[in-house]
Amino acid sequence: MKLPIFTPMPSETAALLPVWDRAVVQVQDLEGPVTFLCPVVASQNGSSLLLGLTQERTAAGRALVRTLWFDQPVTVWLPGEADWIQMTARAWKCHITGPVFRELLEQARRRDPAADLAVIWELMPTAQSSCSQPPQPVNCPLLREEEVHLELLRPERNGEQ
């Protein structure tokens, strides 16, 4: 497996963070891309992005797990001063507890005392560019189907089943 080359976030991009409920994220799910809104902040050292999901068992949550397991990219659009900043990243870690999770949850609760987060995804940027408009986000309701072992979600390769 070839590891991606991570790109430090430019200081002007880090200055735009945190972005609450205005960052647009797109990940590949079973039926195609899933585009959703979520809070995004820079990590304490400014080298990674942290995004929070209020519910884990959604198409967005399932797709983020797929990105981690199957080395698929995540695209994040951040609202800039004039245009949008489009970042490509790789899922690095999933936090369900610990200092990173607690920090982002505390930030959310300073904005809204009733706020809750189920999971924090840490993303490592690999590329950045400007764009005029992100794709339209959709709501991601809770999944109704049963949980499936991740190995069954592996993409088919060259006609394998």
C-alpha positions in Angstrom: 0.0 0.0 0.0 1.4 3.4 -1.0 0.9 6.0 1.7 -0.4 9.4 0.6 1.7 12.5 1.0 0.1 14.7 3.5 0.0 18.4 2.9 0.2 20.8 5.8 -2.7 23.2 5.8 -1.9 26.7 4.7 -2.2 29.2 7.5 -5.0 31.1 5.6 -7.0 27.9 5.4 -6.5 27.1 9.1 -7.7 30.7 9.9 -11.1 29.8 8.4 -11.6 27.1 11.0 -13.7 26.2 13.0 -16.6 26.0 10.5 -19.8 24.8 12.2 -22.6 23.4 10.1 -21.3 25.1 6.9 -18.5 22.7 5.9 -19.6 20.4 3.1 -18.1 16.9 3.1 -18.4 14.2 0.4 -17.5 10.5 0.7 -18.2 7.5 -1.4 -20.9 5.1 0.0 -22.3 1.9 -1.3 -24.7 3.6 -3.8 -22.5 6.5 -4.7 -21.3 9.8 -3.2 -22.9 11.1 0.0 -22.6 14.8 0.5 -23.5 16.3 4.0 -22.9 19.2 6.3 -20.9 18.9 9.5 -18.7 20.9 11.9 -15.0 21.0 10.9 -12.1 22.4 12.9 -8.3 22.2 12.7 -6.5 19.9 15.1 -4.5 21.5 17.9 -1.3 21.3 15.9 -3.1 22.5 12.7 -1.9 19.5 10.6 -5.3 17.7 10.4 -9.0 18.4 10.1 -11.4 17.2 12.7 -15.0 16.7 11.7 -17.9 15.7 14.0 -21.0 13.6 13.3 -24.0 13.8 15.6 -25.0 10.3 14.5 -22.7 7.5 13.6 -25.2 5.0 12.0 -26.0 7.1 8.9 -24.8 6.8 5.3 -22.2 9.5 6.1 -20.9 7.5 9.0 -20.9 4.2 7.0 -19.1 6.0 4.1 -16.4 7.4 6.4 -15.7 4.0 7.8 -15.3 2.8 4.2 -12.8 5.6 3.5 -10.7 4.5 6.4 -10.9 0.7 5.6 -10.5 1.0 1.9 -8.2 4.0 1.5 -10.7 6.2 -0.3 -10.5 10.0 -0.4 -12.7 12.4 1.5 -13.5 15.8 0.0 -14.2 18.8 2.2 -15.4 22.2 1.1 -14.8 25.2 3.4 -16.4 28.5 2.8 -13.7 31.1 2.0 -13.9 34.8 1.8 -14.8 34.8 -1.9 -14.9 31.2 -3.2 -14.9 27.8 -1.5 -11.7 26.0 -0.6 -11.8 22.3 -1.7 -9.6 20.0 0.2 -8.9 16.3 -0.5 -8.0 14.3 2.6 -7.6 10.8 3.9 -9.3 9.4 7.0 -6.6 9.0 9.6 -8.4 8.2 12.9 -11.8 7.8 14.3 -12.3 9.2 17.9 -15.2 8.0 20.0 -13.6 9.1 23.3 -10.4 10.8 24.5 -8.9 14.3 24.5 -9.6 15.0 20.8 -13.3 13.9 21.1 -13.7 15.8 24.4 -12.3 19.0 22.9 -14.6 19.1 19.9 -17.6 18.1 22.0 -16.8 21.0 24.4 -16.6 23.4 21.4 -20.0 22.2 20.2 -21.5 22.6 23.6 -20.2 26.1 24.0 -22.2 26.9 20.9 -25.3 24.9 22.0 -25.5 23.4 25.5 -27.7 20.6 24.1 -25.3 19.7 21.3 -24.0 16.1 21.0 -21.5 14.4 18.9 -21.2 10.6 18.4 -17.9 10.4 16.7 -15.0 12.6 15.5 -13.1 11.8 12.3 -9.5 13.0 11.9 -8.6 13.7 8.3 -5.1 14.3 6.9 -5.1 16.8 3.9 -3.5 15.7 0.7 -4.4 18.5 -1.7 -6.2 21.9 -1.8 -7.7 24.1 -4.5 -10.3 26.9 -5.0 -13.8 26.2 -6.4 -16.9 28.3 -6.9 -19.5 26.0 -5.4 -19.6 22.6 -3.5 -22.2 19.9 -4.3 -25.6 20.2 -2.6 -25.6 18.5 0.8 -28.3 16.1 1.8 -29.7 15.0 5.2 -28.4 11.6 6.4 -31.1 9.9 8.5 -30.3 6.9 10.7 -29.8 3.7 8.8 -32.6 1.2 9.0 -30.7 -1.9 7.8 -28.7 -4.2 10.1 -25.0 -3.6 10.6 -22.8 -5.5 8.2 -19.3 -6.7 8.7 -16.9 -4.3 6.9 -15.3 -7.1 4.9 -18.6 -7.5 3.1 -18.4 -3.9 2.0 -15.0 -4.4 0.2 -15.3 -3.0 -3.4 -15.3 -5.6 -6.1 -12.0 -5.9 -8.1 -11.8 -7.3 -11.7 -15.0 -9.3 -11.5 -14.4 -10.8 -8.0 -17.4 -11.2 -5.8 
